[in-house]
Amino acid sequence: MSTAKEVIAARYQEQERLVLALYKQDKRGDEMRAALGVSRGTLSNITKRLGIRLRTTWVSTDQIRCRTCFEAKHRDEFYKTTSGHEYSRCKRCCGKRFTTGLNTAPERFFKYKISEIKAAAKRKSVPFTITHLDLAERYAAQRGLCFYTDDTLELRQHTKGGDNFRSVLSVDKVVPSGGYVPGNVVLCTHLANTVKNDLTLAQIAAWLPGWYERIQKFELEDFVDATAKLAG
């Protein structure tokens, strides 16, 4: 009598055999899923085990059918591999996939933000020493709220256009010239960061006194934390 593991292994082998056969017939992903009666995720797992990639489906000499949205689009709507071949997913679907990954994995999001900040620091020639762990720690200390307004911070990619990015998490340098270093970085909404911009502390004190009080409290807490660490 076969055990449960043996039954599962046999099913995997049969699925892999069918996928290989369909792959050799140049079948599309949706056709493979229909033939096997499996989901997109299951088919993806099978192709990964086999070490194969679904082929790009050409509708005409310059039109490709996206493997995700199944829309026929011009070849310019697809990214290219290093070897010059078009991807099987269109740029729009690649972007959605990337954004979904960021939105559902906080650690991955903070690593993504660090890569953005590093590039910005290089452009502006300001110090940069923070890591994604510093951002995660700051996020926890602020309880997921904007440092300046107490609005809830959204962990998602900043997309241009409309008002959909106003609450997206942004990293602010308290003192602009101080750079992205521990003790000079807070998390705020994109809108709050846009308002603050590169204002000096004197300007913030004059024009945004409520925000200035928060900065003073933040600097005091940072000083106390540093003193405690030295004492320890």
C-alpha positions as CSV (number, residue, x, y, z in Angstrom):
1,M,0.0,0.0,0.0
2,S,1.4,3.4,-1.0
3,T,2.1,6.0,1.7
4,A,0.9,9.6,1.5
5,K,4.5,10.7,0.5
6,E,4.7,8.2,-2.3
7,V,1.3,9.3,-3.6
8,I,2.4,13.0,-3.6
9,A,5.7,12.1,-5.2
10,A,4.0,10.2,-8.0
11,R,1.6,13.1,-8.6
12,Y,4.5,15.5,-8.9
13,Q,6.3,13.2,-11.3
14,E,3.1,13.0,-13.5
15,Q,2.6,16.8,-13.5
16,E,6.3,17.3,-14.4
17,R,6.0,14.8,-17.3
18,L,2.9,16.5,-18.6
19,V,4.5,20.0,-18.3
20,L,7.6,18.9,-20.2
21,A,5.4,17.4,-22.9
22,L,3.4,20.6,-23.3
23,Y,6.5,22.7,-23.1
24,K,8.0,20.8,-26.1
25,Q,4.8,21.6,-28.0
26,D,5.3,25.3,-27.3
27,K,2.1,25.6,-25.3
28,R,1.4,28.8,-23.4
29,G,1.1,29.0,-19.6
30,D,-2.7,29.3,-19.6
31,E,-2.9,26.2,-21.9
32,M,-0.7,24.2,-19.6
33,R,-2.8,25.2,-16.5
34,A,-6.0,24.2,-18.3
35,A,-4.6,20.9,-19.3
36,L,-3.3,20.1,-15.8
37,G,-6.2,21.8,-13.9
38,V,-3.7,23.7,-11.7
39,S,-3.3,27.3,-10.5
40,R,-0.7,29.7,-11.8
41,G,1.4,29.3,-8.6
42,T,1.4,25.5,-8.9
43,L,2.5,25.7,-12.6
44,S,5.3,28.2,-11.5
45,N,6.5,25.7,-8.9
46,I,6.6,22.9,-11.4
47,T,8.6,24.9,-14.0
48,K,11.0,25.9,-11.3
49,R,11.6,22.3,-10.3
50,L,12.2,21.4,-13.9
51,G,14.5,24.4,-14.4
52,I,12.5,25.7,-17.4
53,R,11.0,29.1,-18.3
54,L,7.8,29.5,-20.2
55,R,8.4,30.7,-23.6
56,T,7.4,34.1,-24.8
57,T,4.3,33.9,-27.0
58,W,4.6,35.9,-30.2
59,V,1.3,36.9,-31.7
60,S,2.9,38.6,-34.8
61,T,6.3,39.9,-35.7
62,D,6.1,42.8,-33.2
63,Q,3.3,41.7,-30.9
64,I,3.8,39.5,-27.7
65,R,1.1,38.0,-25.5
66,C,1.9,38.6,-21.8
67,R,1.9,35.4,-19.8
68,T,0.1,37.2,-16.8
69,C,-2.5,39.5,-18.3
70,F,-2.7,37.6,-21.6
71,E,-3.0,40.9,-23.5
72,A,-1.2,41.2,-26.9
73,K,1.2,44.2,-26.7
74,H,4.0,45.7,-28.8
75,R,7.4,44.2,-28.1
76,D,8.5,47.6,-26.6
77,E,6.1,47.0,-23.7
78,F,8.4,44.1,-22.5
79,Y,11.7,44.3,-20.8
80,K,14.6,42.5,-22.3
81,T,17.0,39.9,-20.9
82,T,20.8,40.4,-21.0
83,S,20.8,38.2,-24.1
84,G,18.4,40.6,-25.8
85,H,15.2,38.4,-25.6
86,E,11.9,39.8,-24.4
87,Y,10.5,38.7,-21.1
88,S,7.2,36.8,-21.1
89,R,5.6,39.3,-18.8
90,C,4.9,42.9,-19.9
91,K,6.4,45.9,-18.1
92,R,3.1,46.7,-16.4
93,C,2.7,43.2,-14.9
94,C,6.3,43.1,-13.9
95,G,5.8,46.3,-12.0
96,K,2.7,45.0,-10.3
97,R,4.5,41.8,-9.2
98,F,7.4,43.9,-7.8
99,T,5.1,46.2,-5.9
100,T,3.0,43.4,-4.5
101,G,6.2,41.8,-3.2
102,L,7.2,45.1,-1.4
103,N,3.7,45.6,0.1
104,T,3.5,42.2,1.6
105,A,7.0,41.9,3.0
106,P,8.1,44.8,5.4
107,E,11.7,43.7,5.6
108,R,12.0,43.6,1.8
109,F,10.3,47.1,1.7
110,F,12.9,48.6,4.0
111,K,15.8,47.1,2.0
112,Y,14.2,48.6,-1.1
113,K,14.0,52.0,0.6
114,I,17.7,51.8,1.7
115,S,18.7,51.2,-2.0
116,E,16.7,54.4,-2.9
117,I,18.2,56.4,-0.1
118,K,21.8,55.3,-0.9
119,A,21.4,56.5,-4.4
120,A,19.9,59.9,-3.2
121,A,22.7,60.3,-0.7
122,K,25.2,59.8,-3.5
123,R,23.5,62.4,-5.7
124,K,23.3,65.0,-2.9
125,S,26.8,64.1,-1.5
126,V,25.5,63.7,2.1
127,P,26.6,61.1,4.7
128,F,24.9,57.7,4.5
129,T,25.4,55.0,7.2
130,I,21.9,53.7,8.1
131,T,20.7,50.2,7.2
132,H,17.3,48.6,6.7
133,L,17.4,47.5,10.3
134,D,17.6,51.1,11.4
135,L,14.5,51.9,9.4
136,A,12.7,48.9,10.9
137,E,13.7,50.0,14.4
138,R,12.5,53.5,13.7
139,Y,9.2,52.3,12.3
140,A,8.6,50.2,15.5
141,A,9.5,53.2,17.7
142,Q,7.0,55.4,15.9
143,R,4.4,52.7,16.0
144,G,4.0,52.9,12.2
145,L,2.9,56.6,12.4
146,C,4.3,59.7,10.7
147,F,6.8,61.5,13.0
148,Y,5.3,64.9,12.2
149,T,1.6,64.3,11.8
150,D,0.8,60.9,13.4
151,D,-0.9,59.7,10.2
152,T,-0.5,56.0,9.4
153,L,2.4,55.2,7.2
154,E,1.8,53.0,4.2
155,L,4.5,50.5,3.3
156,R,4.3,50.5,-0.5
157,Q,6.1,51.8,-3.5
158,H,5.8,55.5,-4.3
159,T,3.8,55.8,-7.5
160,K,3.5,59.1,-9.2
161,G,0.2,60.8,-10.0
162,G,-2.9,61.6,-8.0
163,D,-3.1,61.5,-4.2
164,N,-2.3,57.8,-3.8
165,F,1.2,58.4,-2.6
166,R,0.6,61.1,0.0
167,S,0.6,58.6,2.9
168,V,3.5,56.4,1.6
169,L,6.4,56.1,4.0
170,S,9.2,58.5,3.3
171,V,12.6,58.9,5.1
172,D,13.4,62.4,6.3
173,K,16.7,63.9,7.4
174,V,15.9,66.0,10.5
175,V,18.9,68.2,9.7
176,P,19.2,68.1,5.9
177,S,23.0,68.6,5.9
178,G,23.4,65.9,8.6
179,G,22.7,63.1,6.1
180,Y,21.2,59.7,6.4
181,V,22.8,58.6,9.7
182,P,21.3,57.2,12.9
183,G,19.9,59.9,15.1
184,N,19.2,62.2,12.2
185,V,16.5,60.1,10.4
186,V,12.8,59.9,11.1
187,L,9.9,58.3,9.1
188,C,7.1,60.5,7.8
189,T,4.5,60.5,5.1
190,H,5.5,61.6,1.6
191,L,3.3,64.7,2.0
192,A,4.9,65.7,5.2
193,N,8.4,65.3,3.8
194,T,7.4,67.4,0.8
195,V,6.2,70.2,3.1
196,K,9.3,70.1,5.3
197,N,11.7,69.7,2.3
198,D,15.1,71.2,3.2
199,L,14.0,73.6,5.8
200,T,16.6,74.5,8.5
201,L,15.7,74.0,12.2
202,A,15.4,77.8,12.5
203,Q,12.9,77.9,9.7
204,I,10.9,75.0,11.1
205,A,10.8,76.7,14.6
206,A,9.4,79.8,13.0
207,W,7.0,78.3,10.5
208,L,6.1,74.9,11.9
209,P,6.5,75.2,15.7
210,G,4.5,72.0,16.4
211,W,6.9,70.0,14.3
212,Y,9.9,71.8,15.9
213,E,8.7,70.7,19.4
214,R,8.6,67.1,18.2
215,I,12.2,67.4,16.8
216,Q,13.4,68.8,20.1
217,K,11.8,65.8,21.9
218,F,13.3,63.4,19.4
219,E,16.8,64.8,19.9
220,L,16.5,64.6,23.7
221,E,15.4,61.0,23.5
222,D,18.3,60.2,21.2
223,F,20.7,61.9,23.6
224,V,19.3,59.8,26.5
225,D,19.6,56.6,24.5
226,A,23.2,57.3,23.6
227,T,24.0,58.2,27.2
228,A,22.4,54.9,28.4
229,K,24.5,52.9,25.9
230,L,27.7,54.5,27.1
231,A,26.8,53.9,30.7
232,G,26.0,50.2,29.9
